[in-house]
């Protein structure tokens, strides 16, 4: 988990591109904490970033996995696709984030953290 970074204040798209090149080329896996309004990036798996945040007092029900594409704009920048999002208990039965309110909150947090 030494490659995982906690993003608590604004980072640039260029910074995200550097992180992407280290691992997947054009994409970064990220986990957003809705309560703390932060995200973890740079892990190989969303589950690694989820564990990283849980170790820092995040609550599992507040954590949602996404993929960021730093070279893309608009709706193509954030893709809601992660195994950690499958949560029947929270009425989310797919890898997607099905609740539009949660999706909007994730987008707002990412917009606040990425310039």
Long-range contacts (C-beta under 8 A, 24 or more apart in sequence): 1-43, 1-48, 1-51, 1-52, 3-42, 3-43, 3-44, 4-40, 4-41, 4-42, 4-43, 4-48, 4-49, 4-52, 5-40, 5-41, 5-42, 6-38, 6-39, 6-40, 6-52, 6-53, 6-56, 7-38, 7-39, 7-40, 7-41, 7-113, 8-38, 8-113, 9-113, 10-112, 10-113, 10-114, 10-115, 11-113, 11-114, 11-115, 12-114, 12-115, 13-70, 13-114, 13-115, 14-70, 16-41, 16-68, 16-70, 16-114, 17-70, 17-71, 20-68, 20-70, 26-69, 26-70, 26-71, 27-67, 27-68, 27-69, 28-67, 28-68, 28-70, 29-65, 29-66, 29-67, 29-82, 30-65, 30-66, 30-67, 30-68, 30-110, 31-63, 31-64, 31-65, 31-66, 31-82, 31-84, 32-63, 32-64, 32-66, 32-106, 32-109, 32-110, 33-58, 33-62, 33-63, 34-62, 34-63, 34-64, 34-102, 34-105, 34-106, 34-109, 35-59, 35-62, 36-62, 37-109, 37-112, 38-109, 38-113, 39-109, 39-110, 39-113, 41-68, 46-82, 46-83, 46-84, 47-83, 47-84, 50-84, 61-87, 61-90, 64-97, 64-102, 64-106, 66-97, 66-106, 66-110, 68-110, 68-114, 77-110, 78-106, 78-107, 78-110, 80-106
